[in-house]
Amino acid sequence: MNPLLQSHLNVNRREFFGRSACGLGTAALASLLARDGFAQERKPVALARESAGGQPATKRLGGLPDLPHFAPKAKRVIYLFQNGAPTHADLFDYKPKLKELHGKPVPEEYTKGKRFSTMTGNPQGKLLLAPVEPFAQHGNSGAWVSKFMPHTAGIVDELCFIKSMHTEAVNHAPAICFFLSGGELPGRPSLGAWLSYGLGSETDNLPGFVVMTSISKGTSCGQIFYDFYWGSGFLPSKFQGVKFRASGEPVLYLSNPAGLSREVRRTQLDALAQLNDLRLQEFADPEIATRIAQYEMAYRMQSSVPELTDFSDETAATLESYGPQVKEPGTFAYNCLMARRLIERGVGYVQLMHAGWDQHNSITTELYNQCRDTDQPSAALVKDLKARGLLDDTLVIWGGEFGRTPFIQGNLNDRVKWGRDHHPYAFTVWMAGGGVKPGITFGESDDLAMNVAKDPVHVHDFQATLLHLLGIDHERLTFKFQGRHFRLTDVHGKIVKPILA
């Protein structure tokens, strides 16, 4: 019996019409897809693009043929995402008036009409809270940084502070999703997925989009790391982030089963690829193409990942610069060094997510732990990239999903339990390298760090600027889904030109 013929004989009415759509209409469908640019799946092809100086740019595998739209300033991104929302009023946004009015009720004109989390509810009568640690100016730029961040204070002349960020969400998951995908609800492609889809990758031995997570030991304010923070949404799943784990093998199912040699595994994959390819030709399902590509990637990573995670080639001085936790998998310090090693090997987008910043009642205790675990590695990463000549075309971003309220959450007389609630109306992020001006501060909050007072930067503006630095016109990188051309910035976004180098 011929199984294929038998399957055709057994086809029911619904399958007949479904397969007819894929069979008889294939030529017409292919024409429409090519015309509309919908689901532009391609086999990896090395595309040489011209740089600003007319020299061939780094060859990439895959990606869209018209990207980048113009010469990029940044070739890769390391996003140090601080889950839980760091408190701008205690770290970077110095406001003398906040200290002057410590313990006084927040003036109504600062909060009138504003929506806060249910933990705050009505902000009337809430007491202002001065910064927990003193601030000082640093570097030639004179940037204000709290005593909480001594290592970051040492690199302020490399940083571009944006102190006028604002967002729309007041709870963590929607706010993180908004920053990383342009929508508060799960289901849209994350930033790294958009970049992998549009720009392709410089390597076929590692994923183009890698994610690592960490949390400070002993913290009571951790955040859940949802997979949709690095998901592909409605893009083919080959573009989703690959999570490197904190323990055991960095990537699941990478090793061959016991007793299976690499040669036998290669033979199995070849046979499996042929079967999958037949199915792909029949149904044109991009997820089948993803399956083929991911099997191949896993096979190549069996060789590349052990070398990647072997720090024996790092100097003692480099390891020391990242701090005492650098050799401990799962720590922020370890992940920062891994990020540098990943981008050196061609990975285009690395997303480090560190939880524990949600200090509703631990601003005087756990904030010290968070800064201790993240300050030195973050600064070391920037200095390490610069020393290796990588900072100029690597964009480093540090920040969370929103800020924290300048007023207190808790009892002012119980210092150990001091805290701050979620605050979307003004907060700070910093960027370094990759085409942004070093040693500047852009935007301002008001005199209580409550609302944006000058040069507001919305989340979509931030995303548009990030894409611009990578040579992408944010209005032109789209994907058609359910009849609409979606983009990362939705229908918004303005490039923040004053921060561009």
C-alpha positions in Angstrom: 0.0 0.0 0.0 1.2 3.5 -0.8 0.6 5.5 2.4 0.5 8.9 0.6 -2.1 7.6 -1.9 -4.1 6.0 0.9 -4.1 9.3 2.8 -5.5 11.0 -0.3 -8.2 8.3 -0.6 -9.1 8.8 3.0 -9.4 12.6 2.8 -12.7 14.0 4.1 -14.7 16.9 2.7 -13.2 19.5 5.1 -9.6 18.3 4.4 -10.3 18.4 0.6 -11.3 22.1 0.7 -8.4 22.9 3.0 -5.8 21.2 0.9 -7.3 22.6 -2.3 -6.7 26.1 -0.9 -3.0 25.1 -0.4 -2.7 23.2 -3.7 -4.7 24.8 -6.5 -4.2 28.3 -5.1 -0.5 28.1 -4.3 0.7 30.1 -7.3 -1.9 32.9 -6.7 -1.2 32.9 -3.0 2.6 33.1 -3.5 2.1 36.1 -5.8 -0.1 37.8 -3.2 2.3 37.1 -0.4 5.2 38.4 -2.4 3.3 41.6 -3.3 2.1 42.3 0.3 5.3 41.3 2.1 3.3 38.9 4.4 5.2 36.3 6.3 8.3 36.8 4.3 10.0 33.5 5.1 13.3 32.9 3.5 16.1 30.4 3.6 19.2 32.0 5.2 21.1 34.0 2.7 24.2 36.1 3.4 23.4 39.7 2.5 26.3 42.1 2.3 25.1 45.7 3.0 27.0 48.9 2.6 28.1 50.8 5.6 28.1 54.6 5.8 31.7 54.6 4.5 30.8 52.5 1.4 32.5 49.4 2.8 30.7 46.1 3.0 28.9 45.8 6.3 28.8 42.6 8.4 27.2 39.8 6.5 23.9 38.6 8.0 22.0 35.4 7.6 18.3 35.8 6.7 16.5 39.0 7.4 14.4 41.2 5.1 16.1 42.2 1.8 15.5 46.0 2.3 16.9 46.2 5.8 18.6 48.1 7.2 16.8 51.0 5.7 19.9 53.2 6.2 23.3 53.0 7.6 23.0 51.8 11.3 24.9 53.3 14.2 24.4 50.1 16.3 24.8 46.6 15.1 23.7 44.8 18.3 21.8 45.5 21.5 22.2 44.4 25.1 19.1 45.3 27.1 19.7 45.2 30.9 16.0 45.1 31.9 15.4 45.7 35.6 12.0 44.0 36.4 10.0 45.5 39.1 10.8 49.2 38.4 13.9 50.8 40.0 13.2 53.9 42.0 14.4 56.9 39.9 14.0 59.3 42.9 16.5 57.2 44.9 19.0 56.4 42.2 19.3 59.0 39.4 16.8 61.8 39.6 18.0 64.2 42.3 15.4 66.6 43.6 16.4 68.8 46.6 12.8 69.8 47.1 11.9 66.2 47.8 14.3 66.2 50.7 13.0 69.6 51.8 9.4 68.4 51.9 10.1 65.0 53.4 7.1 63.9 55.5 4.8 66.5 54.1 1.6 65.6 52.1 2.1 65.6 48.3 0.5 68.7 46.9 -2.7 67.9 45.1 -1.7 69.6 41.9 1.0 67.0 41.3 -1.3 64.0 41.4 -4.7 65.4 40.4 -6.3 63.2 37.7 -3.5 60.7 37.9 -4.2 56.9 38.1 -2.1 54.9 40.5 -2.1 51.2 41.4 -4.7 49.8 43.7 -2.1 49.7 46.5 -2.1 53.5 46.5 -5.6 54.2 45.3 -6.3 57.9 46.0 -2.9 59.6 46.5 -4.3 62.5 48.5 -2.6 62.8 51.9 0.3 60.6 50.9 3.6 61.8 52.5 6.7 62.7 50.4 9.8 60.6 51.0 13.3 62.0 50.6 16.0 59.9 48.9 17.3 57.2 51.1 20.9 57.8 50.3 22.6 61.1 49.3 23.3 62.1 45.7 26.5 63.6 44.2 27.6 64.9 40.8 30.1 62.8 38.9 32.3 63.0 35.8 32.9 65.8 33.4 29.1 65.7 32.7 28.2 66.4 36.3 25.5 63.8 36.3 23.7 63.2 39.6 23.9 59.7 40.9 23.0 58.3 44.3 25.5 56.7 46.6 23.5 53.4 45.9 25.3 53.3 42.5 29.0 54.0 42.9 30.2 52.0 39.9 27.6 53.5 37.6 28.7 56.9 38.9 32.2 56.1 37.6 31.0 55.7 34.0 28.5 58.6 33.7 30.5 60.2 30.9 29.7 57.2 28.8 26.0 57.3 29.5 23.0 59.1 28.1 20.4 59.5 30.9 16.7 60.0 29.8 14.9 61.4 32.8 11.6 62.1 31.1 10.4 58.6 30.3 6.7 58.0 30.8 4.4 55.1 30.1 0.7 54.1 30.3 0.6 50.9 32.4 0.6 50.9 36.2 1.2 47.1 36.8 4.2 45.1 36.0 3.3 42.5 33.4 1.4 44.9 31.1 4.1 47.6 31.5 7.0 45.2 30.7 5.0 43.8 27.8 4.4 47.4 26.6 8.1 48.2 26.7 9.2 45.0 25.0 6.4 44.5 22.4 4.6 47.8 22.0 1.3 46.4 23.5 0.2 45.8 27.0 -1.5 42.5 26.2 0.6 39.4 25.3 0.5 38.3 21.7 2.7 40.8 19.9 6.3 40.1 18.8 8.9 41.2 21.3 11.7 43.6 20.4 14.2 40.9 19.9 11.9 38.9 17.6 11.3 42.0 15.5 15.0 42.5 15.1 15.7 38.8 14.3 12.9 38.9 11.7 14.0 42.1 10.1 17.8 42.0 10.4 18.6 38.3 10.5 21.7 37.2 12.3 25.5 37.4 12.0 25.9 33.8 13.2 24.4 30.4 12.4 26.1 28.7 15.5 24.0 30.6 18.1 20.5 32.1 18.2 20.2 35.7 17.0 18.1 36.5 20.1 19.2 35.2 23.6 17.5 35.8 27.0 18.9 35.3 30.5 17.2 36.0 33.8 18.4 36.5 37.3 17.2 37.6 40.7 19.0 38.8 43.8 19.3 36.2 46.5 17.0 36.5 49.5 14.8 39.1 47.8 11.1 39.1 48.7 10.0 41.2 45.8 10.7 39.1 42.8 8.8 39.2 39.5 7.6 36.4 37.3 9.5 36.0 34.0 6.7 35.3 31.5 7.8 33.7 28.3 5.9 36.3 26.2 8.5 38.9 27.3 10.7 37.3 24.6 8.0 35.7 22.5 7.6 35.9 18.7 3.9 36.7 18.9 2.4 36.4 15.4 5.8 36.1 13.8 7.0 32.6 13.0 8.3 31.1 16.2 11.9 30.8 14.8 12.3 34.4 15.8 11.4 34.0 19.5 14.2 34.4 22.1 16.2 31.4 23.3 16.4 31.3 27.0 19.7 30.3 28.6 19.0 28.7 31.9 20.7 29.4 35.2 21.5 25.8 36.2 22.2 22.6 34.4 22.6 22.8 30.7 22.2 26.4 29.5 19.7 25.2 26.8 17.3 22.4 27.3 17.5 19.2 25.1 20.9 20.2 23.6 22.7 17.1 24.5 22.3 13.8 22.6 20.6 10.9 24.5 23.0 8.5 26.1 24.6 6.1 23.6 23.8 8.3 20.6 26.9 9.5 18.8 27.1 12.9 17.0 27.4 11.1 13.7 24.2 9.1 14.2 22.5 12.3 15.4 23.5 14.0 12.1 22.0 11.1 10.1 18.8 11.3 12.1 18.5 15.1 11.6 19.1 14.8 7.8 16.3 12.2 7.5 14.0 14.2 9.7 14.7 17.4 7.7 13.7 15.5 4.5 10.4 14.5 6.0 9.7 17.9 7.4 10.6 19.4 4.0 8.1 17.2 2.3 5.5 18.4 4.7 6.6 22.0 4.2 6.1 21.8 0.5 2.7 20.3 1.0 1.3 22.8 3.5 3.7 25.8 3.4 3.4 26.2 7.2 6.2 28.5 8.5 6.2 26.5 11.7 7.5 23.5 9.8 10.4 25.7 8.5 11.0 26.8 12.1 11.2 23.1 13.2 13.8 22.4 10.6 15.8 25.5 11.5 15.7 24.8 15.2 16.9 21.2 14.9 19.9 22.5 12.9 20.6 25.3 15.4 20.5 22.8 18.3 23.0 20.6 16.5 25.4 23.4 15.9 25.0 24.7 19.5 26.2 21.4 20.8 29.7 22.7 19.9 29.3 26.5 20.3 27.6 26.6 23.7 30.3 24.7 25.7 33.0 27.1 24.3 30.7 30.1 25.0 30.3 29.2 28.7 33.9 28.4 29.3 35.4 31.5 31.1 38.9 30.1 31.2 40.1 32.5 28.5 39.0 35.5 30.5 41.7 37.4 32.4 41.6 37.6 36.1 41.3 41.4 35.8 38.2 41.0 33.6 36.5 38.6 35.9 37.3 40.7 38.9 35.8 43.8 37.2 32.4 42.1 37.0 32.3 41.4 40.7 32.4 38.4 43.0 29.4 36.6 41.5 30.7 36.5 37.9 31.5 32.8 38.0 28.1 31.8 39.5 25.6 30.9 36.7 22.3 32.6 37.2 23.6 35.8 38.7 23.4 39.2 37.0 27.2 39.4 36.9 27.5 36.1 35.1 24.8 37.1 32.7 26.5 40.4 31.9 29.8 38.7 31.0 27.9 36.1 29.0 26.2 39.0 27.1 29.5 40.4 26.0 30.7 36.9 24.9 27.5 36.4 23.0 27.7 39.6 21.0 31.3 38.9 20.3 30.1 35.7 18.6 27.5 37.4 16.4 24.4 37.4 18.6 22.4 40.5 17.7 20.1 41.0 20.6 20.7 39.9 24.2 18.0 40.6 26.9 19.0 40.3 30.5 16.1 40.5 32.9 16.9 41.0 36.6 14.0 40.9 39.1 13.6 42.2 42.6 13.1 46.0 42.2 9.5 45.9 43.4 10.2 47.6 46.7 6.7 48.3 48.2 8.0 47.9 51.7 11.8 47.3 51.4 13.3 50.5 50.0 15.7 50.7 53.0 16.7 47.1 52.9 16.4 45.2 49.6 17.3 48.2 47.4 20.8 47.8 48.8 20.9 44.2 47.7 19.6 45.0 44.2 22.2 47.8 43.7 25.0 45.6 45.1 24.2 42.8 42.6 23.6 44.9 39.5 25.7 48.2 39.8 29.2 46.8 39.4 28.4 44.3 36.6 26.4 46.9 34.6 29.3 49.4 34.7 31.9 46.6 34.0 30.0 45.6 30.9 30.1 49.1 29.5 33.8 49.5 30.3 34.6 46.0 28.9 32.8 46.7 25.6 34.7 50.0 25.3 38.0 48.5 26.0 37.4 45.9 23.2 36.3 48.5 20.7 32.7 47.1 20.8 30.8 49.9 22.5 30.6 52.2 19.5 28.3 49.8 17.6 26.7 48.0 20.6 23.8 49.7 22.2 23.5 49.1 26.0 20.2 49.9 27.7 19.5 49.9 31.5 16.0 50.5 32.9 12.7 49.1 34.1 9.1 49.2 33.1 8.2 52.4 35.1 9.5 54.3 38.2 8.4 54.5 41.8 6.4 57.1 43.6 8.1 60.1 45.2 5.7 59.6 48.1 5.9 56.8 50.6 4.0 53.6 50.7 3.8 52.5 54.4 4.4 54.2 57.7 6.9 57.1 57.8 7.7 56.1 61.5 8.6 52.6 60.5 11.8 53.1 58.5 12.5 49.4 58.0 9.2 49.1 56.1 9.5 52.2 53.9 8.5 51.6 50.3 7.4 53.3 47.1 4.5 52.3 44.8 4.4 52.0 40.9 4.9 55.3 39.1 4.4 55.6 35.3 4.5 59.4 35.0 8.2 60.1 35.1 11.2 57.8 35.4 14.8 57.3 34.2 16.6 54.9 31.9 20.2 55.2 30.6 21.8 54.1 27.3 25.4 53.8 26.3 27.3 53.3 23.0 25.6 52.4 19.7 25.1 55.9 18.4 23.8 57.8 21.4 25.5 60.9 22.8 27.7 60.1 25.8 27.8 62.2 28.9 24.4 63.9 28.5 21.1 64.0 30.4 18.0 64.5 28.3 14.6 65.5 29.6 13.5 66.5 33.1 10.9 65.7 35.7 9.3 68.3 37.9 10.8 69.4 41.2 9.3 66.4 43.0 10.2 63.8 40.3 6.5 63.3 39.9 5.7 64.3 36.3 7.6 65.1 33.2 8.4 68.8 33.0 10.6 68.9 29.8 11.1 66.8 26.7 8.8 63.9 27.4 9.8 60.5 25.9 7.0 58.0 25.6 7.7 54.2 25.4 6.9 54.3 21.6 9.4 57.2 21.1 12.0 55.1 22.9 11.3 52.1 20.6 11.4 54.3 17.5 14.7 55.7 18.5 16.2 52.3 19.3 15.1 51.0 15.9 16.5 54.1 14.2 19.9 53.5 15.8 19.9 50.0 14.2 19.2 51.5 10.8 15.4 50.7 10.8 12.6 53.1 10.0 10.1 52.1 12.6 7.1 52.9 10.3 8.4 50.5 7.6 9.2 47.4 9.6 5.8 45.8 9.6 4.1 42.4 9.5 0.6 41.7 8.2 -1.5 39.8 10.6 -5.3 39.4 10.6 -5.6 42.0 7.8 -3.5 44.7 9.5 0.1 45.7 9.1 1.5 45.7 12.7 4.7 47.3 13.9 6.6 47.6 17.2 5.5 51.2 17.7 1.9 50.6 16.9 0.8 53.8 15.2 2.9 56.1 17.3 6.5 56.9 18.0 8.9 59.8 17.3 12.6 59.6 17.1 14.4 61.4 20.0 16.9 63.1 17.8 18.7 65.2 20.4 20.3 62.1 22.0 21.7 60.8 18.7 25.4 61.1 18.3 
